[in-house]
Amino acid sequence: ATLRRHDVAALAERRRRNIVSTPTFEGCRCSYDPNSDGCGEYRALQEYKMQHPIRNEEHLEDKEEQDYKESKEESIDSDDDNEFDYLLDEDLPGDEGLKEHEEQRRAELEFEMLKRQVALQHGYGTHRQFHPTRVLKAAGLGANPTRTPPPAVVLHLVDPDSISSASLDYFLETSLASKHPGTIFMRSGGRSTLLMDAGIAQKAFGNRLQPDGDLPALVAIRDGVVVNISHRLRDVTAQEDGVIDSNAVERWLENSGVLRSQPPLFDTLCCIRPEEEALMDYLAHKKPEKVLEEERYDCGLDG
């Protein structure tokens, strides 16, 4: 079927109705709880960021420059590959055909942008904080027959007093997550997660991960199955001061098979069912019912 711009606009509007705001980010309500997720940064991470303000500013500048270059390259590629294709198409009937072709191309570009945005709203290509009672389920651990687990998840179980945890989160936030839009990056308090969600933790980790002695930990998860664990971040910490080695982190995750370049298919990203969407559409367009006043008989007497 031909993709129309108004179709993309309508889809984007339906998506906006499902967006919720946490204290630190916005995302789809099927992936985040605005009352518990995104509840701020732990002490060690705050201190680490204060000690590295220049690197943080450089990251923002580099990211802006990279985004500009990518958009410029995409524009050039689009112009080179598609702008004059209509000249080779003998089926286009003059100006009307050209306008239709341009309209179709605009709709395709807008749909590609929407797909990237929706993937981000579901946690792909970004590093976010979850509540300890929710993070394991959000990572796809624990049986849930109504939801397909994410294909690739990087889970950091944090020690809030650890410089290793702080430097790892800083690297994931400012560098690695955005390079891998097909992977969900998440963090939560390690000890709280293992104790407050002990049932799922026991099924997922068994005796491989304990709250005493094994934290902080980096966990690689594929299709709802734990495939690798770095206890106390030993596999990725090379410096004596406890700061992680960014190359070691990337290599460890690559070897674990959880760094993906493409998010899942667009239609599989959101877990909100079609009947829920239909109900929201109905409630959004439902007109308030008029309240009929009760008819009263006046007999002409007072009281």
Summary of the structure (lengths in Angstrom):
residues: 303
radius of gyration: 25.2
end to end distance: 70.3
largest distance: 97.2
contacts: 836
relative contact order: 0.13
helix: 49%
strand: 13%
